[in-house]
């Protein structure tokens, strides 16, 4: 009765659409076969250039990294960090982030690590170096 609902304009969603996800054993194998890798902290980022208008991102984390809930927490935070960085990252690559055992960190910590890795990778793979 007379109540007005005001909807705040939501910020655009930073989603990771299926087209931006690297999936399937053959896709991961192709990235690993390139042997192009940069490492920092508990991460190694493998990548190859792709012919798509965007990059694709996948993660690989093994059982030594902890229980399933711990591994899922780590992957969720890393995907969230990547989603926020994705619009600003140069180049079009198929990337696989290999995650070694470590204690879960914050999204911001993961974002800083991913940004540093991507910058090193882009220097390595871009023709202008």
N, C-alpha and C positions, 0 to 999 in steps of 0.2 A: 504494500500500500504506500505509495509515495517514496519508496526507497529507490534511490538512483544508484545503479552499479557503475562505477567508473573502472574501466580497465586500463591499467597502465600499459603503455606501449612496451612490449617485451623486446629485449635486445635480440638480434638475430641469433638463431641457434647455430652453434658451432658443432654440427654433427659430422660424423665420419660415414659418408654414404658407402654402400657396398662397392661402388666403382672405385673408391679410394682405398679399399682393403686388398691386400695381397693374400690370396687364398689358394690352397691346393699344393700338393707335394711337387708337381712339375714346376710351378712358379717359384717356390722356395728353392728348389734344386738349381734352377737357372741362375738365381741370384748368388747362391753359394758357389756355383761353378765359376763365376767371374773372378772370384778371389779378390775383388776390390773391397777393402775393409779399412775402417778407422775404429780405433778403440779409445775408451776413456772410462775410468772407474769400472763399474760392474758391467759396462756395455761394450759390445762390438756391433758396429753398424755396417752391414754388407749392402752393396747396391750396384745396380746397372742402370744405364739410361734406358728409358722406354720411349716409344713413339706416341704416347698418349698426351692429351692436353693437361694432365695432372700426374702427380706422384701416387704410388700405391705403397702401403705400409703394412708390414706384418711383424709379429713378435714370436720369439722362440724362447721358452723358459723350461728348464729341466727340473726333475724332482729334487735334486740337491738344494734347490732354492727354497724348499720348505713344503709345508702341507698344501693341499689344494686351495684352501681359503687364502693362505698367504700368497701363493702364486697368482691367484685371481685378483687379489688386492693390488699387487704390484702391476699386473697387466692393465687393470682398470685405470690406475693413476697414470701410467705411461700413455695409454690411449688418450686420456683426457688432456695431458700435456701436449701431445702431438696435435690433437684437434685445435687447440688454441694457437699453436705455432703454424699450422698448415697453410693458412692464407698468406703468410709472409715469407715462406721458404721458396728460394729460387730453384729452378730446374725441374725436370720431370724424370723421376727415378722410380724403379721398383726397389724397395728397401726391406731388409729383414733386420730387426734388432734382436741380437742374441743377448739374453740377460743372464749374467752369472750370479751366484748366490750373494745376497746382501740383505741387510735389514730394509724393510719398506721405508721409502722416503716420501717427502711431500710432493705434490704436483709441481710446485715451483722449483724444487730441486731437480726433478726429472726434466722439467722444461729447460732449465739451464744446461743440463747435460746433453739433451737432444739437440739444442741449438748449436752448441759447440761441435758436436759430432757432425751435424749436417753442414756446417760451414767448412769443416775440414774436408768432408766428402765432396762438396761442391767445387772446392779449389782443386781437388784431385781429378775430378771427372769433367769439369767444364773446359771447353776448348781454349778459353781465354785464361784459364788457370788461376 
